[in-house]
Amino acid sequence: MADVRTLPDAETAPEAPPSPTHATIRREDYRPPDWLVPEIALNFTLGIERTRVQSKLSVMRNPAASGGALLRLNGDDLKPLGVWVDGQTSDAWEMDGGDLVVTLDGDAHEVAIETEINPAANSKLMGLYASNGMLCTQCEAEGFRRITFFPDRPDVLSKYRVRMEADEAKFPILLTNGNPIATGKLDGGLHWAEWEDPFPKPSYLFALVAGDLKANRDSFTTMSGRKVDLAIWVREADLPKTQHAMGSLKASMDWDERVYGREYDLDLFNIVAVSDFNMGAMENKGLNIFNSAYVLADPDTATDVDFDNISRVVAHEYFHNWSGDRVTCRDWFQLSLKEGFTVFRDQGFSADMGSAAVKRIEDVRILRMVQFPEDSGPLAHPVRPDSYIEISNFYTATVYNKGAELIRMFRTVLGPEKFRAGTDLYFERHDGQAATCDDFVKSLEDASGVDLSAFKIWYSQAGTPQIGARLDYDPDAGTATLLLDQRVAPTPGQPSKQTMPIPLRTALIGEESGTEIAPEQLVMVDGLSREVQFEGLKEAPLLSINRGFSAPVVIHGSRRDGELERLAQTDTDPFARYEAMQELAFTALLDGARGEQPDFEPLIRAVRNTLQSNELDPAFKAEAILLPQEAVVAERLEVVDPDAIHAAREQLRAALGMALFDELSKAQSAVSGSGADLSPLAKGTRRLRTVSLGLIAGGNPAEGARLAKAQFDAADNMTDRQGALGILVSLDGPERADALKAFHDRFENDPLVIDKWFALQAAAQRPGTLDEVERLASHPAFTIQNPNRLRALGGSFGANHWVFNDASGRGYRFLADLVIAADKINPQIAARLVPPLGRWRRFEPKRSELMREQLERVANSRGLSRDVYEQASKSLV
């Protein structure tokens, strides 16, 4: 077990040569595969430390390619035990790096290969690996090549037939893709199972699970009347925590039929929960493998956010059955074809299952916290990247979340009916194929008759557009003129930018009446500037722009005194109303961070009006009064001083907490009903309780600690308990230590809850947090082998803007140490810890230099993986 304590100190570490240059893969170099594999048969003899794999590939020359006689089969850390061609032992092969290259004459052959792997030694958690006594796989993006030699690329689609043989006592359950066709028993306590997947799929969608698991079983009847058997497989003790996931699965299947007309196609659908998993979940055809964090939940151990995330992720992976499985991506540069589209689909599902307004706010918050900084930093890349060294590094917020925003813009421009016609045509036209982003756009165009070619720039150009907006009002003429302009700042590799089509849902709100005096219209900014005229105005107008966040842009514009306050009170679009509140907060925060005297009164009045409103639901109130995170404030500053930002935010919290104590106390003491109540009202009430508690603690820390400890002690659910502890960890006093101990002692045997314990402390906003994080890295329960635990500590700490950016540079050193250690074990997870170090150019000079030094130390580490090398080297350019 690796331990941060054993890492060499920066001053004493030996000099290490830079890692060798890794090959760059470019989109422009794409060529069709020389050979296709219509069918593959796999025979597994399974064991934790020794698994034998026999593969039999039916290969045929691709008429669309012009390759020669060489069949290249990708491999990673594999050695062939034997190679056969058409049933005969072959010596017409050689190893080229990790790949097996076979020389073939003719147009069609049967190629068989035998390999042996050690799942227990697979700490990368890619390919076939062991997790707590069970075997499972993760093959996206390039993990199948760690199981057997194969043309491991998404445009090679095959029908799979799989036979698994194992010790029945150790592995009573044997699962893979498709439908089961036969089972049997063998001598010596062995048993076997054969499965067949009738739908061609790329190798990244292959899945296998073997272990001692129990199932929560149910069924779903499709719109054509077929019964589909459903099962969620977990360890027996976890069965009671699977009911919410099962309900979410059935709701997802129903929603996809109603909204997209997509029906499930196999006889059964399996989900398996795994405790060691690099991602959230994986959409393997018919056998979804999930990080246990997105399956297991009950009110005592999971928050309302956890329940919502489970519903979202279950829906996301199920929706992939069509947008990813039945229609997959031609190459990895097209990743957003399936991920951006499916994120958009799961956002729509979540909006329909709860509050559409609150869901939209949550989606935009993630975009601003994660994707906007990505777009303005050294790792900026288009939704469809042009090149990569390690494809795992492009499972990013840009590909997923900004990709979803691009799909949303298509729907906004086309309208729901034409958009649905376009997606129907896309699924019909490309079913069973590996498609491209251009294919998707073409389907939308052909079905709607609308030219969308201008929007393709969103696929190829990085950066967040900045929109200038000014509304000039002429009261005598009763007219107003909206002046808009756009610019996109240079990003790495793209110093010059083209203008982008930007659809802005826009309306005018009457300053006196609070009603729409100019109904909403879609304003398209498709050049450097745009002018829009409004006539017949009988009162002063307030500009409501980018309603519903119709485009992923930043709006800049001057506002008259009181304008934002009035919009926060009257705007008829919920998101625009929320946005006005946020802009009021930003005005105060930016003034404070720049050393100017902020005026808190406009925001105080707006928060009071929001809390006292009878027309707003609690969930919306909670989102509206929640202050922007410090990292988001930093994005609006040319030079970042974390101490100044933190001081400004704490000053604003204190002002709100003191001025609004009575209103906040009423919200904090509101009764939310049983902790098992997951209704929107109950969840919103709990959310508002904790947000209000945070502001109370800002104005009166002692009273905040008292109330938080009382909420913690009385909680009958994890939402209230974790919410209170999240306040206490940032306060000094006996309540903090008592609550942390009680939380740990109660849940020490529940890994997912102990992940929360680590994450809460790593996110604490107090001077002692850095010391605490360093101690936690040596805690007996901390391990860098488990991705969830590593993310809980390292990921949460890297996102703690003030503490991570401690002026001493200790935070940078700690994260660099963690990255270097984790890279030896699991490069994919290690690489995801690097981005906070890559923001060094934005900071004041002292921090900038300290951060760059640690990034260089990472980049110069001996034997660096492709994953971390790409992240670190690009961040230094």
N, C-alpha and C positions, 0 to 999 in steps of 0.2 A: 504494500500500500504506500503510494507516494505521499509525502508529507511536506508541506511548505517549509517546515522548519529545517529540512535537510538541504534546501536550495543554497547554492553558493552566493555569498554577498557580492554585490556589483564590483566593489573595489578589489576583491580577492579572486574573482572568477578568472580562469585562464583565458587568454585571447583565443577567439575562435574565428576561423575563416568564414566568410559569407557562405551561405548555402549555395549550391550550384544553381545556375539559371534554369528555371523550369520552362518547358515549352508553352508557348501561347497558342491557344486554339482560337481561330478567327471565323466569324460567320461567313465571310466572303469565300472561304475555302471549302464550304460544304460541297460534298459530292455524294451521289447516291451510293448505297452499298454495292460492292461487286457481286456479293452472294446473298441470297435470301434463305431463310430457314422456315419453310412453311409449317414444319412440325418438329417437336422435340420431345423425347421421352427421357425422364430422369428417374434414376433408381437410387434411393438413399438408404444406407445402412447407418443408423443414427447412434451417436454417442456423444457425451459431453466433451470428452477429450479426443475422441477419434471418430470421425464421420467419413465414410467412404461414399463417393459420388460417382455414379456411372451415367454418362450422358450419351444420347444417341440423336444426332442431328440429321434430318433430311435436308440437304442443301441443294439449291439450284441457282444457276447463274442468273443474275439480274439483267433482263433485256434492256432496262433503262440505264445501265452502267456500261462502261467501256473498259472494265478492268481485265487483268490477265488471269493466269492460272492460280494465283495465290489466294488462299482463304485465310484471312487474318481473324484469329479468335482471341479476344482480349482476355488477359489474366492479370491478377494482382496477388502476389505472394502465393502462387500455385506452382506445382510441379506435376507434369503428367506422369502417371504410373504406366500408361499404355495408350497407344493411338491405333485405331483401326479404321480402314477405309473399305467400304463395301464388304465388310465381314472379314477382311484379311489384315493381319498385322502390318502396319506401315512404318517405313523409316523415311518417308518423303516429307519430313517436317523438321522444323528447327525453332528455337526460341529466339525472339527478337525483343530484348528487354523482358518485360513480363508477359508478352504475347506469344501465343503458339501460332506459327505460320505453316500451313499445310499446302503442298503443291498438288493441284488436281488437274486432270485432263477431263475433257467432256463437259457436259452441262448440268449433270445431276448426280449426286452421290449420297451415300450414308456414311457419316463420320462419327465414330464412337471414341470417347475419351474417358479415362478413369483418373480420378484425383482423390486425394485424402487431405482433410483439413482438421484443425483443432479448434472447435468453437470456444472452448474455455480460454484460449489464449488470445481471442479476438477482442481486444480492448477498444478497438475503433468502433465497435457496434455497427459495422457495415458488413453485409454478407450474412453468413450464418454464425450466430454467436450464442453464448450461454448467459442466462439471466436467472439467478436464484433457482437453479436446478431444472429450468426448462430451456428448450431450444427455440429460437425464433430468428427471423430474418429482417433485414432492412436493405433493400436493393436500390432505392432511388437515392442518388442519381446513378452511380456506377458501382453498386455493391454486388451485383450478380457475378461479376468477374472474379470475385473473391470466393465463389462457390464452385464454379466450373468455367472452362474456357468457352467463350461465346462472343459473337459480334454484338457487344454490349452497347447498343445505341438504340434510341427510341424509334427509329424508322425501320427496324427489323421486327416484324410482328409474326408471332408463331402461335400455333395451337399446342398446348402443353398436356402431356399425360405423365402423371407422377406416381411412383410407388415408394412408400416409406416402410421401412422395417426397423423395429426397435424393441427394447426390453419393455414388456407390458407393465411391469410393476413401476418402473421409473417414468415411462411415457405412455400412460393409458390412452391419451387423446392424441390423435395424429390428424392434423389439418393442413390443407393447402388450398389453392384456388379452384374454383369451379364446383362441380358436383361429385360426391362420392359414388363409386361404381362397384367396389368390391372390398371385402375385408376378410381376414383369416388369421389363424393361429399357427405357430411353428413350434418345433421342439425347443427346449431350453428356456421356456418362459417368454419367447418372442412372439410378436404379432405383426401384422402388416395391414396396410390400407392402400387402395388405389383410387386416385381422383382424376377427373378429366375436365378441362376447361374448354368448352366448345367455341369460345370467342378468341380470335387471334389477339395477342397482346405483346407489348415489348417486354424485354427482360426485366426492366425496372419495376414492373408490376407483379413479378413472381413473389410468392410468399409461402412460408412453411412455418408451422408451429407444432411442437411436440412437448407434452408435459402432463403433469397431474393437475388437471383443471376441472372445474365444474361450470355448468352453464345455467344462466337465466334464460329460459326458452319462452318464445312467444311466436306469433305468426301475423302476417299481414296479407290481406286480399287485395290484389291489384285492381285497377280500373277495368281490366278485361276479365276479371273473375278468377285469376290464378292465385293459389295459396302459396305464399313464400314463408318458409320456416326461418325464424330469427333466433340467434343465440349470441349471448355475450359471455365469453369464457374468462373466468378469473379463478383465483385460489378460493377454496371453499369458504374461508372466513370472510371473504369480501363480497360474497353473493348479495347480502342485504344492501350493499351500496351501489347496486347496478340498476335499480329500477328507474331512476331518472334518465339514465342513458338509453334504456330501452324505450321509454316513452318518447324521448327525443328522436330516436330512429324511426319510430312509426309516424311521428308527426312530420318528419323530413320526407318520408316516402309519399305521404299524402300530399304534402305541399308541392313536391316536384311534379306530381301528376296534375294537380290543379293549375299551377302557374306556368309550367313549361311543357306539360303534356308528355313527360318522360316516365316510362314504366320500367320497373326493375325486371331483369331478364333471366336470372338463374332461379333454381329451385330453393336455394337457401342463401342467407346472408349471415356471415360470422364476424364478430368483433372479438379481439383478444386484448386484454390489458397486460402490459409489460412494464416492470418497474425500472428497467434500464433502457432508455430510448432517446436517440439524439433529437428527435423532432416531437411535434405534438401528436401526430398520428399519420398513418399512411393508407392510401386508398386502394391497396392491392385488390384486384378483381375478386369480389365475393368474400375476401378474407382481410378485413381491415385490421391492422395492428396499431394499437393505441398506447401512448404513454398513459400509465395508470392515472395520472393527474387529470386526464380528460375522460375518465370513465367512472371512477369511484367517488361517491358523494352521499352524505347524509347531513342533516342540519347541524349535528354536533361537531362535525369535522370539516365541513365545506361551507364557504361563504356563498352569498347570493351571486357574487361574481363568478365563483367556481361553477355553480349550477348553470349560469348563463353561458360560460365558456364551454361546458360539456355539451350543451344543446347546440352551440355554434359549431364546434369541431365535429361532432357526430354528423351534423347536417353537411358540413363542408366535405367530409370524406365520402358520405353517401352520394352527394351531388356529383362527385368526380366520376361516378359510374358512367355518366354520359360525357360530362365535360372534363375528360382526362383519360378514361378507359376506353369506352366505345369510340371516341374520337381523341386521339392522343396527339402529342406534338412531334413534328418531324425531326427536330434537333433541339438541343438544350437552350439555344438562343431564343426559341419560341416558348420558353417556360411560362410566360405570363398568359399565353393562349389558354392554358388550363388553369393556372393559379389565379391570375387576375379575374378571369371570368367566374371562377368558382367562388372566390372571395365575394364578388358582387352578388352572386346567388345566395351565399350564406348570410350576407348582410340583409338581403331582402327577406329571407326566412325569419331572421331574428327580429326585424322590424315588425313583421306581421304577427309574431308570437307575443310581442310586448308593446312598448311605446315606440312608434316610428321616430318621433322627435328626439327622444333620449338616445335611441340607438344611433341616430345620425350624429349627434353630439359626440358620443363615445368613439365612433369611427374617425371623426375628424380630429379628435384629441390624439389618437394614436398616430395619425398621419403627421400631425404637427410635432409630436414628441420624438418620433423615430424617422419618418421619411423625409421631412423637410430638412433636418440636419444632415441626413444622408445626401440629399440633393445639393447642399451647399458646402460639402466637405470633400476631402481628397478621394473618397470612394464613390463619388457621384457617377452614375451610369444610367443609360436610357432604360425604359421599360423593356425594350428588346436590346440587350447588350450586343456590342460588336465583337468582343473578344473576352476570353477568360483564361486563367491558368488552372484554377480548380473550380468546377461548376458548383460545388457546394457553397461557395461564397456568394452565389447569386440567388440564394433563397432569401431575398431581402424584402424590406418594406417597399422598395421601389417596384420590384417585380410583382409583389402581391397587392399591396394597398394602393399604390399609385396606378397599377394596372387595373384595379377595380374601379378607380375613379375614371379612367379612360372609358371603360365599358359603360359607366353611369352617364358619361357625356354623350355617348352614342344613343343611349336610351332617351336622354333629355332632348336631343335634337330630333330623333325619329318619332318619339311618342311611344307609348306602351304597345299599341297594336302593331305598328310596323316593326318595332324591335322584336316582338314575339314572332312575327312572320320570318324575320331574318334568322333568329336562332333555330326555328323549325327547319328552315332550309339548310342551315349549317349542319345540323345533326343528320338530316336526310342525305345531304350531298357527300358528307365525309365519314359516314358511319363505317367503322372498320379500317380507317385510314390514319396515317400520321400527317397532320395538317400544319399550316403556318398561320401566323397572325394575319397575313394578307388574305388567306383563304376565308378567315372569319369576317374581315371587313367586306370582302367581295360578296359573301352571302347576305350580309346586311344591305348592301347596295342593290343587289339583284332583286331582293324581296321587296324593298321599299321604293326603288326608283330614285333614291337620293344619293347624290355624289358625296362620298365621305373621304375622298382622297386627301383633302387638306389635313384631316385629322391624323394621318399616318405620321406626321412629324412628331406627335406625342410618343410614338413607339421608338423613334430614333434620336430624339434630342433630350439630353439630361437638363436638370435645373428646374427651379420653381418660378414660373412667371410672376413678375411684380406688376400690379395694375394700379395706375394712378387714376383717381376718380375725383371730379369736382362738379358740384351742382350749382349753377348760377340761376338765381330766381329774379324775375322781373315782375314785381307785384302789380304794377300799372297795366302791363300787357296780359297778366295772368299766364305767363309762360315760364318755362324753365329749360335750361340747356345742360345736358350731362356731357361732360368732356372726359373721355377715357383715353389712356395710353398704356402701352405695354413695353416691358423690357425683360430680358432673361440674362442674368449674369453669366460670364464665362465659367465653364466647368472643365475639369481635366480632359484634354484631347479635343475640346470643342470651344476654342477661343471666340469664334464668331457664331452668333445665333440667328436663326430665322424667326420671323414672327409666327405665332401659333394661333389657331382658331380657339377662342375662349368663349364658351356660352355662359352668359351671366343672367340668371333670372333676376329681374329688376322691377321694383314698384316704387311708387311715391306714397308716403303716409302723411296725412294732414296733421300739421303740428297741433292744431286746436282740437280737431274732431277725433284724431287717432284712428281714422279709417283710411282705406285705400282711395286716394283721390286720382291716382293713375294706376289702373289695374296692372297686375304683373304681366310682363312681356319678356321674351327671350331676346336679349341683346347679344349679338355676336361680334366680338372684337377680333377681327381677323387680319388687321394691319397694325401699323405702328400707333394709329390713333383712330378714334371713332367719336362721332358727335350724334347725340340723340336729343330730339326736341319733344317737349311736352307742352300741350296747350290746354286752355280752358280750366286753369287752376284757380280756385276761389279762395285758397288760403295758402300760407307758407308750407312748402313741401319738405319732408324729411326723406333722405335717400335710403332706401332699403335695397341693398345690392348683394349679389351672389347668394341669394336666398336658397336655403337648403344646401348650401355649399355646392352649387352647380358646377363649379370648376375648381380644381386643386391649385389655387393661386393665393397670393398675398395682396390684399387691397390696401392701398395707401390713399389718404385723403384727409383734408382738413374738415373739421366739423364745427358748427357754431356752438356757443355755450348752451348747454342744456339739451342739445340735439340727441346725444347718445342716451341720456337719462329718459327722454321721452320715448325713444325707440324701444328701450328696455322695458318700458311700461305698456306700450301700445302696438308694437309691430305685429302684424297679422301672421307673419311667418315665424314659427317657433325657433328655428335655428337662427334667424336674423335677430330675434329678441335676445337669445343667448349671446350672440356675437356682440351685441351692443354692451352687454354686461362685461364681457371679456375685454373689450376695448377700453371701457372705463377703468378696469383694473390695470391694464397695460399702461395707460397714461400715467397713473400714479406710480407704478413700479419703475417705469423707465425714467421718470423724473428723479425718483429717489436714487436709482442706480447711477445716474449721471451727476449726482451731487447737488441737484436742484431741490427746492422746497416743494414737495408734492402737496396737492390739494386732495384730501381724502373725502371731503364732504359729498361730491357727486356720487361716488360709489357707495358711501354709507346710505345715502337716501335711496339709491337704486336697490340695494340689498334689503333695506327695510320694506320697501314697497313689494319686493318679491316675496319676502317671508310672510307679509300680511295679506297677500293676495288670496282670494278664495277661488279664483278660476284656475290657478296653476296646481298641478299635482305635485306631491312631495319629491318625486324623482327628478322632475324638471327643476324644481327649486334648488335641489342639491347640486345639480350640474351648473346652474346659473350662478350660484354664489361661491363655487369652488374657484380659488385663485389659480392663475396660470402657474405651472411648474417653473422652477428656476431655469432649467435647461431651455425651456421655450422662450423665456424672457431673454436669455443669452442670444438666441437667434436674431433678435432685433437690434443687437448692439454691434458696432464695428469692432470694438476691442472689448473682450470679456474680462471683467473683474469679479470672480465668484463671491468674494467677501462683500462687495458693494451690492450685488444682486440679492444676496441672502439677507443683508441688513435691511434693504428696502422692503423685501417681502415680509420679514418679521415685524417691521414697523407698521406695515399695512394690516397684517393680521391683528396686531395689538390694537390698532385704532378701531377696527371693525368689532373686535371682541369686547372692547370697553364700551363703545357707543351703542352696541346692539345686544347687550347682555340679556335683557329681558326677552327679546324676540328669539334669540338663539337658545336660551334656556327652555322656552316653551317648545321649540322644535326638538331639542335634545331629550326632553322628558316625554315626548309623545309615545303612546303605546302602539306597538306595531303588530300586536297579536302574537300567536304562537310562532316559534322559530321555524316550524315546519310549513308555515304559510308562505307560499311562493307567488302569491298574487302580486300584480304590479303595485297595488297600494301598500301592501306590507313591505315589499322590497324597497319601495321608494321612501317609506317612513324610516326604515332602518338606515338607508343611505343618508338621508337628511340628518338623522340623529348624529352620526359620526362626523359629517362635515361640520355641523354646528358645534360639536364638541371640540373640534380642532380650532375653530375661531375663538371659542371661549378660552381655551388654553393659551391662545396667543395673547389675549388681553389680561388674563389672570391665571398664571401658571399653577398657583396653589389650588385655586378652585377647580381648574381644569383637571388637575391630578386627582382631586377628591371625586369629582363626577365620573372621571374615566375609570377609577378603581371601583366605584359603585356599579357602573355599567358592566365592567368586567366580571365582578363577583355575581351579579344577578343574571347574567346572560344565560339563556337557554338555547343559544345557537352560536355558530362560529362567526357569523357576520358581526353581531354586537360584540362578541368577545375579541375578535381580531381587530375590529375597529377601535375599541378602547385601548388595546395593547399598542396599536399603532400610534396612538397619541402619547401613551405613557413612555414609550421607548425614547422619545425626544425630550423628556422632562427629567430633571434631577429630583430625587426624593425617594423615600422608602417604598412608595407605591410601585415604582418602576421595577425594582429588584424583586419585590414580593410577587408581582404579576408574572414576570418572566419565569421565575422559579415554579410557580403554580402551573403555568402553561406547559413548561417542559415536563414536569413530573406527571401531569395528567396524560400527556400525549407522547411520551418518549418512545412508545412502541409503534407509533403510527408514522412511517417515514414521510408521508405527504404533509402532515401537520408540522413535523419537525423542520421540513423545508420552509414553512412559513416562519417558524421561530428564528431560523437563520436569516431569512430575508428581511424580516421586520427590524432586526438589530442592524443589519447592513445598511438599511435605508434611514436609520435614525438621524435626526437633525440636532445633534448636540456635539460639543467640543470633544467628548470622550469617545466618539464613535470609531475613529480610526484605530485607537488602542484596542477597542473591543473587537473590531473586525480582525485584527492581527491575532488576538487571542482565540477567536472562533476558528481560525484556520488550523489551530492545534487542538481543537476540541475532539474528543474521541468519536463523536458522531459525524465529524466532517470527513468527507472523502472526495477526491477529485475523480475517482472512477465512475461515480454516478452522475450523469448529466444534470438531473434535477437538483442535486445538492450543490453541484458546482455553480449552476446558474443562480441558485438561491443566495449564495454568498458572493461570488465574484460578479455575477451579472447585476445583482441589486446594488452592490457597492459601486460598480462603474457607472450606474445611473444616478447615484447620489451626488448631484452636481457640486454642492458646497464641500462636502467632506472628501470626496475623491480628489477634488482640486485643492487640497490643503497646500498652503504656500510652501511647506517644507519639502514637497515632492514625495513624501512617504507613500501617499496613495498611488502615485504612478509606479513607484518601485514595487509595491505590493502586487498590483495588477500584472505588471510585467513578469514578476516571479511566478505568478499563478499561470500565466499564458505559457511560459517556457516549460513548466512542469507538466501541465496538461497536454501540451503538444506531443510529448513522448507517449502519451496514452491514448488520447482521442483528439486528433488534429481538428476535426470538424467543430467540436465544441470549443476548443482553445481559440480557434479563429474568430468565433463570435464574441469573444471577450476583447478583441483588439480595438474596435472602432473608437471607444472613448479616448484612447491615446492618440488617435489620428486627428483630433481637433486642435492640435497644438498651435497652429498658425493663428487661430482666432483669439488667443489669450494674451494677457499683458506679458511683457518680455521675460520676466523671471520664470513664471510658470511655463511659458512657451518653451524655454530652453530645457527646463527640467523634464518636461513631457517628451520632448524630442529625444533627449538622451536615453530615456527608457525605451522608446520605440526603436531607436538604433540598436540598443542592446538585444532586444527581441529579434530584430532583423538579422543580426550578426551571430545568432546562436548556432552552434554546430548541429548539423543534421536537421535543419528546420523543414517541416512538412510543406508541401505545396500550398496547403490551406492557409497557414499562418504567414508563410513567405509572401504570398500575394497580397494579403491584407497589410502587412507591415511595410513592404517595399513600396506599394502604391501610396501609402500614407506619408511616406517620406519624400516623394518626388515633388 
